[in-house]
Amino acid sequence: MRKREIQALNWNDIGFKNNNIIVNKILSIKTKNENGYKITPTKNYKNRKVAMSKKLREQLMLYKNEMMKYTDFKES
């Protein structure tokens, strides 16, 4: 996976049941007239699935469970 694809992920993109990650967006730098960043579709507008290793799945589950303790936790 590419850096900007990883940066744009949210929990809805993580398929814990199927052990895959759906890649369908990237984090982009906004234009000169705008500040900050925005989420945009991938360059070819196609979704793809990336297989997750067992170790990555375990670590993401631990991290998600830890984040769920906070009141501002959101799936998306």
Buried (B, 14 or more C-beta within 10 A) or exposed (E): EEEBBEBBBEBEBBBEEEBBBBBBBBBBEEEEEEEEEEEBEBEEEEEEBEEBEEEBBEEBEEEBEEEEEEEEEEEE
